[in-house]
Amino acid sequence: MTTLVPRPPYTQAELERLYPNDLQLQLVQVLLRHGERSPVSPRFQNAGLRPYWPYCNSARQFTSVVMASTDWSRWDQLKYRRRLETFGLDDGPVIASGPNGEFDGICQPGELSDKGRETTLALGQRLRHLYVDQLNFMPKLISDSDMIYIRATPIPRALESVQQAFWGFYPPSARTADFPAPTIITRTPADETLFPNDGNCRRFAHLSRAFAQRAADRWNGTDDMEYLSGLFRKWMPGNQKVAVDSHPRLSGIMDTINATDAHGPQTKLPKEFYDPKARGIIDDISVEEWYGGYKESAEYRMLGIGALMGDITARMTGSVERNGSDGLLEIGGKDGNLGRGRGGETDVKLALSGCHDTTLAACLTSLGAFDGENWPPFTSHVAFELFRKKAWTEPNTAQPRTSLNDEKVKHQAQESKGWWAALFGGGKSSSLAKPEGIARKTMDELTEKQKNELDGYYVRVRYNDKIMQVPGCKARGKHLEGDTTFCTLEAFKSIVDSYTPKNWKHACASNVDAPSFPEKPEPAGY
C-alpha cells in the first residue's frame, strides 16, 4: 500500500508470451509516480510525529546555475548546503531540526526522500533490464537522448524522480563521453495536464468537489468510519470523528500513514494507525472519493485526464506516421533548430514522464482498467506499449506483403522534405507547429487512407508489470487475435477520442453551473 514491492523480472517463458515474435515493439511511454516523500503537510504532532524529517540528504549538496560573467559568455555552478529555518518558541528564527537534533538533510513538506531516490533509480534499472537487456528494444549505449522524450510536472519530486529513473535506465557507463544534456519538458502550472489540474480547471474543481461530497455522504455514517474513529479519534484535533471531509481529511490521514510507513522508526505514528483493517477501509474510500468520477462521467474523464491521454495517443499515431508528432519535435536538436535530433534521429522510442498517484490511477480508471486496484504505491508506473505487425500474407496467396514500416518509409521518403521545409524553413523557424496528420483528429475525422495507416498496430497497458485489460477492446475485431489485452490502435484511439478535449482550457471554463453527475451511466473504457 505504501512502498511498491516489484515482482521479479519476466522469465524467458513470460517474455515469449508477452512479446510475441510476430509483433515488433515500436514505442514505449512510461508514466511514473514519484518515489517516497515526506508528508505534504505536518500532521499528528500530538502523536509524537516530528514535523521535520532528516531523510533528504540531497539538501547537503544542492547545485545551482550561476552567471560567471556579465556578458553572458560563461556560466558556472554554485554548490551549497540547504538548511530550513522556522519559528522558535519566542517567534524568533531557529533552524529546523529532526528527531535527534539533525540540522542537515531536513526535508521540505512533500519532498522526495533518500528512499524515494533509491526506489526511482531502481525503477529505471528495472526498465533498462526489460527494454535493453531482455528485449533489445533500446540501445545499450547512447550518444544523445534524442530518441527519449522526458517530461515532468512542475512539482520538484516528480522532476527529481524522472531524473533518477533516467539515470537508472542510462547510467554514465551507458552514455558516451560526449553525451549532451538531455531535454526535459515542463509546463507552467496553468497549462499542466500531467496530473488532474483542479487548481487551474474551474469546472473540474467543481466536479471533483461534488464527487468527494458524494463519497462523504455515502461513508461518513457507516460502521467502517466508526471503526476508524475508534482507532484515531484521540489523535484528531478536538477529538473529532474521522470522516471523508474531516480535518485532516481521510485522504490526508492516509498520506501521513503512507509516508511514515515508508521511512524510519524515528518518524512513525502510534501502532493503531497501521492496523491492516483500517488501512484497507481508508484505501477503498479514498479510491472511490478521488477516482469514482473517472468511472462514471465522460466530462470528468475529459477534464481530469483527457488532455494527457490525448497526448499519449497522439504520440502513438505520430510514431505510426513518423512525422515528428511522437515527441521528436519537442526534444530534438538544440537552440532554434527544433525537431531533428542531434544524431539525425527520426523517431522517439521511449517516453518517461514524472508524475503522481492521481495521474496513474486517473489514466487507468479512464480506460476502465483500475477496478479492484489499491491506491498506487510510491514509484508505481504505467507503461503504454505500441506494437506493429512485422509482416503478413495476402489472403489466398503465399506471397508475404511488405512490412508496414517499410511501406511508410517509402511514403515518407517522398514527402518528408516538403513538411520539414514548411515547418522549419531551412532550420530558421522557431515555430513548434506540427505537420498535418492524425494526431488529435477523431476516428470519424480521418480519411480512409489515414485509417488504413493504423492497421496492424496494437496498444497494451502494463501497470507495475501487470497486464491490464481495457474492456472496450474485448469485442471481436478490436484486439489481437487470441489476446484481448492487445487493443488495436484504432480501438484504443476511439476510446481515448471519446474523452479527449478539443480545447481543454475552454472546456475548463464551460458548463460551470451544469449538473455535476451525468443523467445516465457513462462507463469508462468503451
C-alpha positions as CSV (number, residue, x, y, z in Angstrom):
1,M,0.0,0.0,0.0
2,T,3.0,2.3,0.6
3,T,6.2,1.2,-0.9
4,L,6.0,-0.9,-4.0
5,V,7.5,-4.4,-3.8
6,P,8.3,-5.1,-7.5
7,R,7.8,-8.5,-8.9
8,P,10.8,-10.4,-10.2
9,P,11.8,-9.8,-13.8
10,Y,9.8,-11.6,-16.5
11,T,11.1,-15.1,-17.2
12,Q,12.0,-16.2,-20.7
13,A,8.7,-18.1,-21.0
14,E,6.8,-15.0,-19.9
15,L,8.7,-12.8,-22.4
16,E,7.8,-15.1,-25.2
17,R,4.2,-15.0,-24.3
18,L,4.0,-11.2,-23.5
19,Y,6.1,-10.1,-26.5
20,P,5.1,-12.4,-29.5
21,N,7.5,-12.9,-32.3
22,D,5.1,-11.5,-34.9
23,L,4.8,-8.2,-33.1
24,Q,7.5,-5.6,-33.0
25,L,7.7,-3.1,-30.2
26,Q,7.8,0.5,-31.6
27,L,7.1,3.0,-28.8
28,V,7.0,2.8,-25.0
29,Q,5.6,5.6,-22.9
30,V,6.1,5.3,-19.1
31,L,4.2,7.4,-16.6
32,L,5.9,7.0,-13.2
33,R,4.7,8.1,-9.8
34,H,7.4,9.9,-7.8
35,G,9.2,7.9,-5.1
36,E,8.7,8.0,-1.3
37,R,8.5,11.5,0.2
38,S,7.7,13.4,3.4
39,P,4.0,14.2,4.1
40,V,2.7,17.2,2.1
41,S,1.9,18.9,5.4
42,P,2.8,18.2,9.0
43,R,0.1,16.3,10.9
44,F,-0.4,14.4,14.2
45,Q,2.4,16.1,16.1
46,N,0.3,15.4,19.1
47,A,1.0,11.8,18.5
48,G,4.8,12.4,18.7
49,L,5.4,12.8,15.0
50,R,8.1,15.4,14.4
51,P,7.3,17.9,11.6
52,Y,10.8,17.8,10.1
53,W,12.3,14.6,8.8
54,P,16.0,14.0,8.3
55,Y,15.7,11.9,5.1
56,C,16.6,14.3,2.3
57,N,20.4,14.2,2.1
58,S,20.4,15.8,-1.3
59,A,20.0,19.1,0.6
60,R,23.6,18.7,1.7
61,Q,24.8,19.0,-1.9
62,F,22.5,21.2,-3.9
63,T,23.8,22.8,-7.1
64,S,22.5,26.0,-8.9
65,V,23.5,27.5,-12.2
66,V,25.1,30.9,-11.8
67,M,26.2,33.5,-14.3
68,A,30.0,33.8,-14.2
69,S,30.5,36.9,-16.4
70,T,28.4,39.9,-17.0
71,D,28.5,39.5,-20.8
72,W,26.7,36.1,-20.5
73,S,29.7,34.3,-22.1
74,R,30.3,32.0,-19.1
75,W,28.1,30.0,-16.8
76,D,29.1,28.0,-13.7
77,Q,27.6,26.1,-10.9
78,L,27.3,27.0,-7.2
79,K,27.3,24.1,-4.8
80,Y,25.6,24.8,-1.5
81,R,24.0,23.1,1.6
82,R,20.4,23.9,2.5
83,R,19.1,24.4,6.0
84,L,15.5,25.1,6.8
85,E,14.6,28.0,9.1
86,T,11.4,28.1,11.2
87,F,9.8,29.9,14.2
88,G,11.2,29.4,17.6
89,L,9.3,29.5,20.9
90,D,9.6,33.2,21.1
91,D,8.7,33.6,17.5
92,G,12.3,34.3,16.5
93,P,14.1,32.4,13.8
94,V,15.6,28.9,14.5
95,I,17.0,26.2,12.3
96,A,14.6,23.3,11.9
97,S,15.8,20.0,13.3
98,G,15.0,16.4,13.0
99,P,14.0,13.9,15.8
100,N,17.6,13.7,17.0
101,G,18.5,17.3,16.6
102,E,19.7,16.9,12.9
103,F,20.1,20.2,11.1
104,D,21.2,18.9,7.7
105,G,19.3,16.7,5.3
106,I,15.9,18.0,6.5
107,C,13.0,17.5,4.1
108,Q,10.6,20.2,3.0
109,P,6.9,19.1,3.1
110,G,6.3,16.7,0.2
111,E,10.0,16.4,-0.7
112,L,11.4,13.4,-2.4
113,S,13.4,11.5,0.3
114,D,16.5,9.4,0.1
115,K,14.3,6.3,-0.1
116,G,12.3,7.8,-2.9
117,R,15.5,8.5,-4.9
118,E,16.6,4.9,-4.3
119,T,13.3,3.4,-5.5
120,T,13.0,5.5,-8.6
121,L,16.6,4.8,-9.5
122,A,15.8,1.1,-9.1
123,L,12.7,1.5,-11.3
124,G,15.0,2.9,-14.1
125,Q,17.3,-0.1,-13.7
126,R,14.3,-2.5,-13.9
127,L,13.0,-0.8,-17.1
128,R,16.5,-1.0,-18.6
129,H,16.7,-4.7,-17.8
130,L,13.4,-5.2,-19.7
131,Y,13.8,-2.9,-22.6
132,V,17.5,-3.1,-23.1
133,D,18.8,-6.4,-21.7
134,Q,15.9,-8.7,-22.3
135,L,14.1,-7.2,-25.4
136,N,16.9,-5.3,-27.1
137,F,14.4,-2.6,-27.8
138,M,16.6,0.3,-26.7
139,P,20.4,0.5,-27.4
140,K,22.8,-0.4,-24.6
141,L,24.9,2.7,-25.2
142,I,23.6,6.1,-26.3
143,S,25.4,9.2,-27.6
144,D,22.4,11.5,-27.1
145,S,18.9,11.4,-25.7
146,D,17.0,12.4,-28.9
147,M,15.0,9.2,-29.1
148,I,13.8,9.7,-25.5
149,Y,11.0,12.1,-24.6
150,I,11.3,13.2,-20.9
151,R,8.7,15.3,-19.1
152,A,7.8,16.2,-15.5
153,T,5.2,18.2,-13.7
154,P,6.3,21.4,-12.0
155,I,6.4,19.7,-8.6
156,P,10.1,19.0,-7.7
157,R,9.6,15.5,-6.5
158,A,8.2,14.5,-10.0
159,L,11.2,16.1,-11.8
160,E,13.7,14.5,-9.4
161,S,12.1,11.1,-9.7
162,V,12.1,11.1,-13.5
163,Q,15.8,12.2,-13.4
164,Q,16.6,9.3,-11.1
165,A,14.7,6.9,-13.4
166,F,16.6,8.1,-16.4
167,W,19.9,7.7,-14.6
168,G,18.9,4.1,-13.7
169,F,17.9,3.4,-17.3
170,Y,21.0,5.1,-18.8
171,P,23.8,5.4,-16.1
172,P,27.0,7.1,-17.1
173,S,28.5,3.8,-18.2
174,A,25.8,3.5,-20.8
175,R,26.4,7.0,-22.2
176,T,29.3,8.2,-24.4
177,A,31.8,10.6,-23.1
178,D,30.4,13.5,-25.2
179,F,26.8,12.8,-24.2
180,P,25.0,16.2,-24.3
181,A,22.5,17.4,-21.6
182,P,19.1,15.7,-22.2
183,T,16.0,17.8,-22.8
184,I,13.3,17.6,-20.1
185,I,9.9,19.1,-21.0
186,T,7.9,21.0,-18.3
187,R,4.9,23.2,-18.3
188,T,3.6,26.1,-16.3
189,P,1.0,25.2,-13.6
190,A,-1.7,26.8,-15.7
191,D,-1.0,24.6,-18.6
192,E,-0.2,21.4,-16.8
193,T,-2.2,18.2,-17.7
194,L,0.3,15.6,-16.5
195,F,-1.9,15.4,-13.4
196,P,-5.6,16.2,-12.8
197,N,-5.3,20.0,-12.5
198,D,-8.2,21.1,-10.4
199,G,-6.3,24.2,-9.4
200,N,-6.4,25.6,-12.9
201,C,-9.6,23.9,-14.3
202,R,-12.6,25.5,-12.7
203,R,-15.2,23.1,-14.0
204,F,-13.1,20.1,-12.9
205,A,-12.7,21.5,-9.4
206,H,-16.5,21.8,-9.3
207,L,-16.9,18.2,-10.4
208,S,-14.2,16.8,-8.1
209,R,-15.8,18.6,-5.1
210,A,-19.2,17.1,-6.0
211,F,-17.9,13.5,-6.2
212,A,-15.9,14.0,-3.0
213,Q,-19.0,15.2,-1.2
214,R,-20.9,12.2,-2.5
215,A,-18.3,9.9,-1.1
216,A,-18.6,11.7,2.3
217,D,-22.4,11.3,2.2
218,R,-22.0,7.6,1.5
219,W,-19.4,6.8,4.0
220,N,-19.4,9.2,7.0
221,G,-22.1,7.4,8.9
222,T,-21.0,3.9,8.3
223,D,-19.6,1.2,10.6
224,D,-16.3,1.4,8.7
225,M,-15.9,5.1,9.6
226,E,-16.8,4.4,13.2
227,Y,-14.1,1.8,13.3
228,L,-11.6,4.4,12.1
229,S,-12.8,6.9,14.6
230,G,-12.3,4.3,17.4
231,L,-8.7,4.0,16.4
232,F,-7.7,7.6,15.5
233,R,-10.2,9.9,17.3
234,K,-7.9,10.6,20.3
235,W,-5.3,12.0,17.9
236,M,-7.8,14.1,15.8
237,P,-8.0,17.9,16.5
238,G,-10.7,18.4,19.2
239,N,-11.3,14.7,19.3
240,Q,-13.5,15.0,16.3
241,K,-14.7,11.9,14.4
242,V,-12.8,10.7,11.4
243,A,-14.6,11.5,8.2
244,V,-14.1,11.8,4.5
245,D,-14.2,15.5,5.0
246,S,-12.8,15.8,8.5
247,H,-9.8,18.0,9.3
248,P,-7.5,16.5,8.4
249,R,-9.5,14.7,5.6
250,L,-9.4,11.0,5.4
251,S,-7.1,11.2,2.4
252,G,-4.7,13.4,4.4
253,I,-4.6,10.9,7.2
254,M,-3.8,8.2,4.5
255,D,-1.0,10.5,3.2
256,T,0.7,10.7,6.6
257,I,0.2,7.0,7.3
258,N,1.8,6.0,3.9
259,A,4.7,8.5,4.2
260,T,5.6,7.4,7.8
261,D,5.2,3.7,6.9
262,A,7.8,4.2,4.1
263,H,10.5,5.6,6.3
264,G,12.5,5.0,9.5
265,P,11.4,4.4,13.1
266,Q,12.1,8.0,14.2
267,T,9.1,9.1,12.2
268,K,6.4,6.6,12.9
269,L,2.9,7.1,14.2
270,P,1.3,5.0,17.1
271,K,0.8,1.4,16.0
272,E,-3.0,1.8,15.7
273,F,-2.5,3.9,12.5
274,Y,-1.1,0.8,10.8
275,D,-4.0,-1.5,11.6
276,P,-4.5,-3.6,8.4
277,K,-8.3,-3.4,8.5
278,A,-8.2,0.3,8.9
279,R,-5.8,0.7,6.0
280,G,-8.0,-1.4,3.8
281,I,-11.0,0.8,4.7
282,I,-9.1,4.0,4.1
283,D,-7.8,2.8,0.7
284,D,-11.3,1.7,-0.5
285,I,-12.9,5.0,0.5
286,S,-10.1,7.2,-0.9
287,V,-10.1,5.4,-4.2
288,E,-13.8,6.0,-4.6
289,E,-13.6,9.6,-3.5
290,W,-10.7,10.5,-5.9
291,Y,-11.3,8.2,-8.9
292,G,-15.0,7.3,-8.9
293,G,-15.7,10.2,-11.3
294,Y,-13.5,8.8,-14.0
295,K,-15.5,5.6,-14.0
296,E,-18.9,7.3,-14.3
297,S,-18.6,10.6,-16.1
298,A,-17.2,11.4,-19.6
299,E,-16.9,15.0,-18.6
300,Y,-14.9,14.1,-15.5
301,R,-12.6,12.0,-17.7
302,M,-12.2,14.7,-20.3
303,L,-11.3,17.5,-17.8
304,G,-9.3,15.4,-15.4
305,I,-7.1,13.3,-17.6
306,G,-8.4,13.5,-21.2
307,A,-5.7,16.0,-22.4
308,L,-2.9,13.8,-21.2
309,M,-4.4,10.6,-22.7
310,G,-4.9,12.6,-25.9
311,D,-1.2,13.4,-25.9
312,I,-0.2,9.8,-25.2
313,T,-2.4,8.6,-28.1
314,A,-1.2,11.4,-30.4
315,R,2.4,10.3,-29.8
316,M,1.4,6.8,-30.9
317,T,-0.1,8.0,-34.2
318,G,2.9,10.3,-34.6
319,S,5.1,7.2,-34.3
320,V,3.0,5.5,-37.0
321,E,3.1,8.4,-39.3
322,R,6.7,9.2,-38.4
323,N,6.0,12.9,-38.8
324,G,7.6,14.2,-35.6
325,S,4.4,14.1,-33.6
326,D,5.7,11.3,-31.4
327,G,7.6,13.9,-29.3
328,L,10.6,14.4,-31.6
329,L,9.7,18.0,-32.4
330,E,9.7,18.9,-28.8
331,I,13.0,17.3,-27.7
332,G,15.2,17.0,-30.8
333,G,18.0,19.4,-31.8
334,K,19.1,22.4,-29.9
335,D,18.5,26.2,-29.8
336,G,16.3,27.2,-32.7
337,N,16.8,24.0,-34.7
338,L,13.9,22.2,-33.2
339,G,12.7,18.9,-34.5
340,R,15.5,16.7,-35.7
341,G,17.8,15.1,-33.2
342,R,21.5,15.9,-32.9
343,G,22.2,12.5,-34.3
344,G,19.6,12.8,-37.1
345,E,17.0,10.6,-35.3
346,T,13.6,10.4,-36.9
347,D,11.7,8.6,-34.1
348,V,11.1,8.8,-30.4
349,K,11.2,5.2,-28.9
350,L,10.9,5.9,-25.2
351,A,8.9,8.5,-23.2
352,L,9.4,8.9,-19.4
353,S,7.1,11.2,-17.5
354,G,7.5,12.1,-13.8
355,C,4.0,12.5,-12.3
356,H,1.8,11.4,-9.4
357,D,-0.5,8.8,-8.0
358,T,-3.5,10.8,-9.2
359,T,-2.1,10.6,-12.7
360,L,-1.7,6.9,-12.8
361,A,-5.0,6.0,-11.3
362,A,-6.8,8.5,-13.4
363,C,-5.3,7.2,-16.6
364,L,-6.1,3.6,-15.8
365,T,-9.6,4.3,-14.5
366,S,-10.5,6.4,-17.5
367,L,-9.7,3.3,-19.6
368,G,-11.8,1.1,-17.3
369,A,-8.7,-0.7,-16.2
370,F,-8.5,0.1,-12.5
371,D,-11.3,-2.0,-10.9
372,G,-10.2,-3.7,-7.7
373,E,-6.8,-1.9,-7.6
374,N,-5.5,-0.2,-4.5
375,W,-4.2,3.4,-4.3
376,P,-0.9,3.5,-6.4
377,P,2.1,2.9,-4.1
378,F,5.1,5.2,-4.3
379,T,7.2,4.6,-7.5
380,S,4.4,2.9,-9.3
381,H,4.4,3.1,-13.1
382,V,2.2,2.6,-16.1
383,A,3.7,1.6,-19.5
384,F,1.8,2.2,-22.7
385,E,3.4,0.0,-25.3
386,L,2.8,0.4,-29.1
387,F,3.4,-2.7,-31.3
388,R,3.2,-3.3,-35.0
389,K,2.8,-6.5,-37.0
390,K,6.1,-7.3,-38.6
391,A,4.6,-8.7,-41.8
392,W,1.6,-10.5,-43.1
393,T,0.4,-12.6,-46.0
394,E,-2.2,-11.6,-48.6
395,P,-5.3,-13.8,-48.3
396,N,-5.3,-16.8,-50.7
397,T,-1.6,-16.2,-51.7
398,A,1.7,-17.4,-50.4
399,Q,3.4,-14.1,-51.1
400,P,4.1,-12.1,-47.9
401,R,3.4,-8.4,-48.1
402,T,6.0,-5.8,-47.3
403,S,6.0,-4.8,-43.6
404,L,4.1,-1.8,-42.5
405,N,7.2,0.1,-41.6
406,D,8.8,-0.5,-45.0
407,E,5.7,0.9,-46.7
408,K,5.8,4.0,-44.5
409,V,9.5,4.6,-45.1
410,K,8.9,4.7,-48.8
411,H,6.0,7.1,-48.4
412,Q,7.9,9.4,-46.1
413,A,11.0,9.4,-48.4
414,Q,8.7,11.2,-50.9
415,E,7.0,13.6,-48.6
416,S,9.4,14.3,-45.7
417,K,11.3,17.2,-47.3
418,G,8.1,19.0,-48.0
419,W,6.7,19.1,-44.5
420,W,10.1,19.6,-42.9
421,A,10.8,22.7,-45.1
422,A,7.3,24.0,-44.5
423,L,7.8,23.7,-40.7
424,F,11.3,24.9,-40.2
425,G,12.2,26.9,-43.3
426,G,15.7,25.6,-43.6
427,G,16.2,25.5,-39.8
428,K,15.5,29.2,-39.2
429,S,11.9,29.0,-37.8
430,S,11.3,28.5,-34.1
431,S,7.7,27.5,-34.6
432,L,6.5,24.4,-32.9
433,A,3.5,23.9,-35.2
434,K,3.2,20.2,-36.1
435,P,2.6,18.8,-39.6
436,E,-0.9,18.0,-40.5
437,G,-1.6,14.4,-39.6
438,I,-3.8,12.1,-37.5
439,A,-2.7,13.4,-34.0
440,R,-5.8,14.8,-32.3
441,K,-8.3,14.0,-35.0
442,T,-11.0,11.6,-34.0
443,M,-11.5,8.4,-36.0
444,D,-14.6,9.9,-37.7
445,E,-12.5,12.8,-39.0
446,L,-9.8,10.6,-40.6
447,T,-9.6,9.8,-44.3
448,E,-9.7,6.2,-45.3
449,K,-6.0,6.4,-46.1
450,Q,-5.3,7.6,-42.6
451,K,-7.5,4.9,-41.0
452,N,-5.6,2.3,-43.1
453,E,-2.3,3.6,-41.7
454,L,-3.4,2.4,-38.2
455,D,-4.0,-1.2,-39.4
456,G,-1.6,-3.7,-37.9
457,Y,-0.8,-1.6,-34.8
458,Y,-1.6,-2.6,-31.2
459,V,-1.5,-1.0,-27.8
460,R,-1.0,-2.7,-24.5
461,V,-1.1,-1.2,-21.0
462,R,1.1,-2.5,-18.1
463,Y,0.7,-1.3,-14.5
464,N,3.6,-2.3,-12.2
465,D,4.4,-5.1,-14.7
466,K,0.8,-6.4,-14.5
467,I,-1.0,-6.6,-17.9
468,M,-4.2,-4.5,-17.8
469,Q,-7.4,-5.1,-19.7
470,V,-9.3,-2.3,-21.4
471,P,-12.9,-3.6,-21.5
472,G,-13.8,-1.9,-24.8
473,C,-11.0,-3.9,-26.5
474,K,-12.6,-7.3,-25.8
475,A,-15.0,-7.1,-28.7
476,R,-14.3,-9.1,-31.8
477,G,-12.1,-7.2,-34.2
478,K,-10.8,-4.8,-31.6
479,H,-7.8,-6.8,-30.3
480,L,-5.0,-9.1,-31.5
481,E,-6.4,-12.4,-32.2
482,G,-6.1,-14.6,-29.2
483,D,-5.2,-11.9,-26.7
484,T,-7.7,-9.2,-25.7
485,T,-5.1,-7.2,-23.8
486,F,-3.6,-6.1,-27.1
487,C,-6.0,-3.4,-28.3
488,T,-5.9,-2.5,-31.9
489,L,-4.6,1.1,-32.2
490,E,-7.9,2.1,-33.8
491,A,-9.9,0.7,-30.9
492,F,-7.7,2.3,-28.3
493,K,-7.7,5.6,-30.1
494,S,-11.5,5.5,-30.4
495,I,-11.9,5.0,-26.7
496,V,-9.5,7.8,-25.8
497,D,-11.0,10.1,-28.5
498,S,-14.3,9.9,-26.6
499,Y,-12.9,11.9,-23.8
500,T,-10.1,13.9,-25.3
501,P,-10.9,17.6,-25.2
502,K,-10.8,19.8,-28.3
503,N,-9.8,22.8,-26.2
504,W,-9.0,21.9,-22.6
505,K,-8.9,25.5,-21.3
506,H,-12.2,26.4,-22.9
507,A,-13.8,23.2,-21.5
508,C,-12.5,24.1,-18.0
509,A,-14.3,27.4,-18.2
510,S,-17.5,26.0,-19.6
511,N,-20.6,24.5,-18.0
512,V,-19.6,25.7,-14.6
513,D,-23.2,25.7,-13.3
514,A,-24.3,22.5,-15.0
515,P,-25.2,19.4,-13.0
516,S,-22.2,17.5,-11.7
517,F,-23.4,14.0,-12.3
518,P,-24.4,12.5,-15.7
519,E,-28.0,11.8,-16.4
520,K,-27.3,8.2,-17.4
521,P,-24.3,6.0,-16.8
522,E,-21.2,6.8,-18.9
523,P,-18.9,3.8,-18.1
524,A,-15.2,4.2,-18.8
525,G,-13.2,2.0,-21.2
526,Y,-15.6,2.0,-24.2
